[in-house]
Amino acid sequence: METRYESGSQTAQNVGQDIKETGREAASKLTAALNTAKTKIQEQTTAGARATDRAIREHPYESIGIAFGVGVLIGVLINRR
């Protein structure tokens, strides 16, 4: 009877080790994927900010006019209540 219990205990320990290893591998893959996504998002955000800055510097008066128009539109929508 003890032999069965010991072999069952060994099996449970082996399964536990397999689960730990699988969890570690999954965590490692998830960390790598998150780091890749973070880098990609940072690059896209930086590129977008640079493009916006360039457009505003090339067309300052148009940018002011657009900002004013959006502000007026938001103000009208808020005051409609």
Backbone as ProteinMPNN parsed JSONL, in Angstrom:
{"seq_chain_A": "METRYESGSQTAQNVGQDIKETGREAASKLTAALNTAKTKIQEQTTAGARATDRAIREHPYESIGIAFGVGVLIGVLINRR", "coords_chain_A": {"N_chain_A": [[0.816, -1.182, 0.0], [1.946, 1.236, 0.76], [3.753, 1.559, -1.294], [2.173, 2.154, -3.505], [1.153, 4.562, -2.634], [3.493, 6.069, -2.422], [4.358, 6.051, -5.104], [2.222, 7.362, -6.243], [2.523, 9.793, -4.988], [4.976, 10.561, -6.042], [4.239, 10.792, -8.727], [2.418, 12.901, -8.541], [4.177, 14.901, -7.731], [5.803, 15.053, -9.993], [3.927, 15.887, -11.906], [3.297, 18.335, -10.782], [5.764, 19.645, -11.068], [5.904, 19.727, -13.86], [3.753, 21.407, -14.399], [4.632, 23.763, -13.178], [6.87, 24.324, -14.78], [5.659, 24.686, -17.279], [4.121, 26.916, -16.694], [6.127, 28.799, -16.173], [7.318, 28.949, -18.715], [5.169, 29.976, -20.197], [4.845, 32.452, -18.917], [7.264, 33.627, -19.557], [7.055, 33.814, -22.352], [4.86, 35.533, -22.508], [5.879, 37.845, -21.291], [7.881, 38.518, -23.132], [6.273, 39.039, -25.392], [4.771, 41.214, -24.455], [6.796, 43.12, -24.06], [7.651, 43.459, -26.701], [5.298, 44.52, -27.846], [5.095, 46.865, -26.353], [7.384, 48.275, -27.169], [6.783, 48.63, -29.882], [4.446, 50.208, -29.729], [5.48, 52.488, -28.481], [7.239, 53.395, -30.487], [5.411, 53.962, -32.557], [3.86, 55.951, -31.355], [5.757, 57.958, -30.933], [6.447, 58.526, -33.59], [3.988, 59.484, -34.512], [3.695, 61.781, -32.907], [5.859, 63.289, -33.793], [5.102, 63.699, -36.48], [2.773, 65.198, -36.114], [3.806, 67.473, -34.829], [5.433, 68.452, -36.866], [3.501, 69.045, -38.838], [2.033, 71.073, -37.548], [4.012, 73.016, -37.251], [4.517, 73.581, -39.926], [2.082, 74.607, -40.785], [0.971, 76.835, -39.067], [-1.14, 78.783, -38.669], [-3.398, 77.609, -39.75], [-3.598, 75.454, -38.029], [-4.197, 76.735, -35.61], [-6.682, 77.787, -36.272], [-8.181, 75.426, -36.694], [-8.067, 74.311, -34.121], [-9.458, 76.291, -32.725], [-11.974, 76.094, -33.953], [-12.736, 73.457, -33.24], [-12.867, 73.785, -30.484], [-14.993, 75.651, -30.278], [-17.066, 74.079, -31.318], [-17.191, 71.987, -29.41], [-17.893, 73.524, -27.174], [-20.444, 74.455, -27.96], [-21.834, 72.042, -28.136], [-21.74, 71.194, -25.469], [-23.193, 73.187, -24.18], [-25.768, 72.8, -25.099], [-27.535, 71.454, -23.513]], "CA_chain_A": [[0.0, 0.0, 0.0], [2.825, 2.396, 0.794], [4.375, 1.689, -2.614], [1.227, 2.887, -4.351], [1.089, 5.937, -2.129], [4.735, 6.733, -2.802], [4.382, 6.271, -6.55], [1.241, 8.422, -6.484], [3.143, 11.029, -4.533], [5.994, 10.891, -7.046], [3.517, 11.238, -9.913], [1.898, 14.232, -8.24], [5.312, 15.833, -7.744], [6.208, 15.22, -11.391], [2.906, 16.716, -12.541], [3.493, 19.676, -10.246], [6.952, 20.217, -11.717], [5.535, 20.018, -15.246], [2.887, 22.589, -14.391], [5.495, 24.921, -12.883], [7.693, 24.618, -15.964], [4.758, 25.228, -18.301], [3.785, 28.276, -16.258], [7.308, 29.654, -16.386], [7.46, 29.168, -20.158], [4.09, 30.877, -20.602], [5.162, 33.778, -18.386], [8.375, 34.144, -20.34], [6.525, 34.205, -23.666], [4.004, 36.701, -22.312], [6.763, 38.979, -21.035], [8.506, 38.882, -24.409], [5.247, 39.635, -26.245], [4.446, 42.538, -23.915], [7.91, 44.021, -24.35], [7.599, 43.764, -28.134], [4.164, 45.416, -28.063], [5.436, 48.151, -25.737], [8.34, 48.94, -28.05], [6.078, 49.021, -31.106], [3.551, 51.313, -29.394], [6.315, 53.671, -28.246], [7.728, 53.872, -31.78], [4.291, 54.554, -33.285], [3.483, 57.186, -30.677], [6.799, 58.949, -31.225], [6.308, 58.908, -34.994], [2.788, 60.311, -34.606], [3.975, 63.081, -32.288], [6.745, 64.032, -34.707], [4.316, 64.115, -37.65], [1.887, 66.276, -35.667], [4.644, 68.648, -34.599], [5.864, 68.96, -38.181], [2.338, 69.641, -39.496], [1.712, 72.331, -36.862], [5.055, 74.001, -37.576], [4.39, 73.964, -41.337], [0.81, 75.317, -40.973], [0.576, 77.292, -37.728], [-2.415, 79.489, -38.622], [-4.449, 76.623, -39.978], [-3.707, 74.673, -36.789], [-4.916, 77.572, -34.636], [-8.079, 77.842, -36.726], [-8.807, 74.131, -36.424], [-8.224, 74.191, -32.669], [-10.534, 77.199, -32.347], [-13.232, 75.501, -34.436], [-13.064, 72.303, -32.392], [-13.262, 74.332, -29.185], [-16.339, 76.215, -30.41], [-17.988, 72.956, -31.488], [-17.349, 71.336, -28.105], [-18.642, 74.449, -26.331], [-21.844, 74.449, -28.38], [-22.424, 70.749, -27.753], [-21.876, 71.147, -24.01], [-24.22, 74.146, -23.751], [-27.077, 72.441, -25.666], [-28.378, 70.832, -22.479]], "C_chain_A": [[0.867, 1.256, 0.0], [3.49, 2.632, -0.56], [3.467, 2.467, -3.549], [1.162, 4.349, -3.934], [2.332, 6.715, -2.541], [4.778, 6.995, -4.296], [3.362, 7.341, -6.931], [1.796, 9.77, -6.087], [4.19, 11.5, -5.535], [5.325, 11.423, -8.313], [2.978, 12.656, -9.701], [3.023, 15.26, -8.259], [5.769, 16.093, -9.168], [5.223, 16.109, -12.149], [3.051, 18.161, -12.062], [4.678, 20.37, -10.875], [6.647, 20.589, -13.16], [4.673, 21.276, -15.333], [3.701, 23.85, -14.107], [6.296, 25.322, -14.112], [6.847, 25.223, -17.082], [4.369, 26.666, -17.953], [4.931, 29.241, -16.468], [7.504, 29.964, -17.865], [6.406, 30.145, -20.656], [4.363, 32.302, -20.13], [6.29, 34.422, -19.184], [7.905, 34.621, -21.712], [5.668, 35.455, -23.557], [4.834, 37.955, -22.078], [7.415, 39.454, -22.328], [7.495, 39.566, -25.324], [4.874, 41.034, -25.766], [5.554, 43.549, -24.187], [7.933, 44.417, -25.821], [6.476, 44.753, -28.431], [4.46, 46.806, -27.509], [6.371, 48.938, -26.639], [7.65, 49.448, -29.309], [5.163, 50.218, -30.846], [4.346, 52.598, -29.16], [6.817, 54.246, -29.558], [6.618, 54.557, -32.563], [3.865, 55.873, -32.668], [4.48, 58.298, -30.97], [6.683, 59.437, -32.66], [5.089, 59.811, -35.188], [3.001, 61.696, -34.033], [4.871, 63.92, -33.184], [5.978, 64.539, -35.918], [3.384, 65.269, -37.284], [2.663, 67.57, -35.462], [5.06, 69.289, -35.921], [4.703, 69.66, -38.885], [1.979, 70.98, -38.864], [2.743, 73.4, -37.195], [4.964, 74.464, -39.031], [3.136, 74.81, -41.58], [0.291, 75.843, -39.642], [-0.802, 77.952, -37.686], [-3.59, 78.543, -38.859], [-4.681, 75.794, -38.715], [-4.468, 75.437, -35.721], [-6.395, 77.634, -34.998], [-8.821, 76.546, -36.441], [-9.047, 73.958, -34.932], [-9.364, 75.083, -32.181], [-11.887, 76.612, -32.736], [-13.666, 74.311, -33.591], [-13.519, 72.778, -31.017], [-14.667, 74.903, -29.212], [-17.368, 75.097, -30.522], [-18.245, 72.239, -30.165], [-18.166, 72.223, -27.172], [-20.126, 74.474, -26.68], [-22.509, 73.153, -27.945], [-22.635, 70.654, -26.249], [-23.032, 72.033, -23.546], [-25.608, 73.831, -24.3], [-28.027, 71.884, -24.62], [-29.343, 71.816, -21.996]], "O_chain_A": [[0.554, 2.229, -0.686], [3.76, 3.775, -0.931], [3.925, 3.332, -4.296], [1.122, 5.251, -4.771], [2.244, 7.87, -2.958], [5.201, 8.073, -4.713], [3.606, 8.137, -7.838], [1.567, 10.772, -6.764], [4.28, 12.689, -5.84], [5.794, 12.396, -8.903], [3.077, 13.503, -10.589], [2.837, 16.373, -8.752], [6.09, 17.228, -9.519], [5.623, 16.971, -12.931], [2.938, 19.096, -12.854], [4.608, 21.559, -11.185], [7.077, 21.639, -13.637], [4.846, 22.102, -16.229], [3.479, 24.887, -14.731], [6.392, 26.502, -14.447], [7.275, 26.164, -17.751], [4.3, 27.526, -18.832], [4.724, 30.377, -16.896], [7.818, 31.097, -18.232], [6.708, 31.04, -21.445], [4.131, 33.256, -20.874], [6.266, 35.624, -19.45], [8.3, 35.689, -22.178], [5.738, 36.337, -24.413], [4.517, 39.016, -22.616], [7.49, 40.655, -22.586], [7.82, 40.565, -25.966], [4.683, 41.939, -26.578], [5.278, 44.705, -24.508], [8.202, 45.572, -26.154], [6.671, 45.713, -29.177], [4.114, 47.811, -28.13], [6.173, 50.134, -26.851], [7.903, 50.569, -29.751], [5.112, 51.143, -31.656], [3.931, 53.674, -29.592], [6.823, 55.465, -29.732], [6.839, 55.607, -33.167], [3.541, 56.818, -33.388], [4.096, 59.44, -31.223], [6.806, 60.634, -32.92], [5.147, 60.787, -35.937], [2.539, 62.683, -34.605], [4.665, 65.127, -33.319], [6.173, 65.677, -36.343], [3.225, 66.211, -38.061], [2.217, 68.639, -35.879], [5.038, 70.511, -36.069], [4.879, 70.734, -39.461], [1.653, 71.929, -39.578], [2.39, 74.561, -37.399], [5.295, 75.609, -39.338], [3.126, 75.643, -42.486], [-0.719, 75.354, -39.136], [-1.565, 77.703, -36.753], [-4.643, 78.674, -38.235], [-5.819, 75.474, -38.373], [-5.288, 74.863, -35.005], [-7.258, 77.543, -34.125], [-9.968, 76.571, -35.995], [-10.117, 73.506, -34.524], [-10.147, 74.678, -31.323], [-12.83, 76.629, -31.946], [-14.846, 74.178, -33.264], [-14.462, 72.224, -30.452], [-15.45, 74.677, -28.29], [-18.423, 75.159, -29.891], [-19.389, 71.922, -29.84], [-19.038, 71.73, -26.455], [-20.972, 74.511, -25.787], [-23.632, 73.17, -27.439], [-23.63, 70.08, -25.806], [-23.764, 71.671, -22.626], [-26.554, 74.552, -23.983], [-29.236, 71.857, -24.851], [-30.153, 71.508, -21.122]]}, "name": "protein", "num_of_chains": 1, "seq": "METRYESGSQTAQNVGQDIKETGREAASKLTAALNTAKTKIQEQTTAGARATDRAIREHPYESIGIAFGVGVLIGVLINRR"}
